[in-house]
Amino acid sequence: MAPPTVGLAEKLFWILAYSGCSSTMLVINKLAVGALPLPTVVSGAQLAVSAAVVVVMQMFGAKVMGPMDRTRVVPFVLYTAMFAGGLFANMKALLLTNVGAVIAARSCLPVIVCIIEWAFMGRSLPSARSTLSLAGVVGFAGLYIRFDSGVDVNGTSGYVWLFIWWMLLALQMTYGKWMTEKIEMTQWERVFYTNAFAIPPTILLFFFTGEFSNVSDVEMGDGAWFWLIASCVMGVGISYSGWRTRSVITATTFTLVGVLNKMATIAFTVIVWPNDTTAASILALVFCILFGLLYQDAPKRKERPSIGGHKATMS
């Protein structure tokens, strides 16, 4: 059975909803962690609340959850393992590289994702317009980095951890899209599984990072509870809108949306709170975003009969 066709208006709505939640979440998280300097506690609360919301909806008869069986659980355990591994690799990469190197790797991520989609998920290669879009994003992100912090990598180990993080994130993006296509479930089920299964790794981080030893010394700042609750509410929003967006666009487009959200946030930050920022770096960010907006979803490859009666695909 072919999946229903999704209109441009619906795609745009969910992209904007996800982008709005993502950008707002970055600001609220900064305020929440500033008032309560325990980042894994804040993250754990967001995960727990998002999972609990789904359970409460089910208890009150919303019927948002199906049976919890192996075909549903195992893929999400693997997805969570990729997420946890990517988070650890990102932390290691940040210790051995600067922010410029991480931004450079992230801006190139849509390129490898579109190749994976073409090779393994039956997508066509990007059109000329979309290829120009990806090239523009990479090129202008590179210019921004050159004008700003540059790229600084500490030895071979820095490149290794950067590559591991990059590949895990690429696999997570494509595997997440595969799950929306192959595993039939509600968006709220996806919200529950991803958040519930991410709680144990977060607890481990709480102890392994030594954060637990600082709990007794932490003083909650003004508005700590308000910002913590706000971050949990926004966590529900970004979880749902993220999976909904992923279900209506390709993995490459979803990855690109994440890159553009990051660049837009940086642009907003440097404009509102300028700190040795040049006009050239701001222009590079603006053009990076503009080129990203040119991208169009690559369609599925068309099947054609081949000699012998078997089906082949056309790029």
Phi, psi and omega in degrees: 000125182286142179293149180296145179288135180256129182285161180299321182298319179293318177301312182297320180300312184287328175297315179294321179297314179295317180297319178297316178297318182297312181294318179295322180298321180299317181291313182295320178300319179298318179290321180294314180289330176294322180276332178228089188286054176226082188301322181287331175293317178298314179297317180298320178296319179298316180296314182296317181294317180299317178292320182294325179301318180294318179298316180296318177301319179294319180298328181267017171087016181286342179055051180263353182242137174260189179296143180268088183244175186300322183294339178263319187289311186303312179301324181283332173296316178296317179299317179294323177297319176298317180298312181295317178297319178295322178296317179295315180297323178295319178297317178295319180297320180293333176288332186251355179223174175260176182298326180301320180294320180293318178296320179299315180295318182294322181291336178274349186302318179302333181294311181290327178294319180292330176291318178297318179297322179291317186285325190236347187239013173073018179272152173286161173290156181301148175291174179301318179298315181291324176297317176299320179300310181297319179297320179295319179298312180296314183296311183284332172296320177297320177296319178300315180298319180298319181284338185260263189260345186073184179246125180229115181239131183270088174071186182296322182298327177297315178295322181297311181292326177295319180291319179299313178299317182298314182290320178297321179292321177297317178294321179297319180296313182286323179293322177298319177294320178301320180296322180292334181272326190254338182250110184281115178197167179282161177297326180292328175296318178297321177299315181297308185297314183295320181283316181297318182285344178274350181294312179304313177300326179293322177297318177299317178298324180302321180273316185291332178277354180081008182295328182299329182286346181261356186301315184293338182266352185283133174251125181286131180278181180297133177074018184301313181295320180299312182290328177294314179296319179298321180293326178291319177298315180293330177298321176297316181297315182288329178295312182291311183294329178296311179291324179294318179296316180299329183284341184251354178229170180285165178298323180295314180296319179298318178296317180295321177301319177298319178296314181295323175300317180296314181294322178295322178294318177298316180299316179299318182295313184288335178282316182283319180239072183296136180215090183056034181269133180266158177297326181296319181291323178294317178298321178299318178296316181298314181291328175300314180293317181298318178294324178298328180290346179282344188293142176236141177308134173280131181285167172294146177291142179281140177273144177223146178290139177248173179298130182101357175090354180277160181265143174236168179244150178252133179288000000 
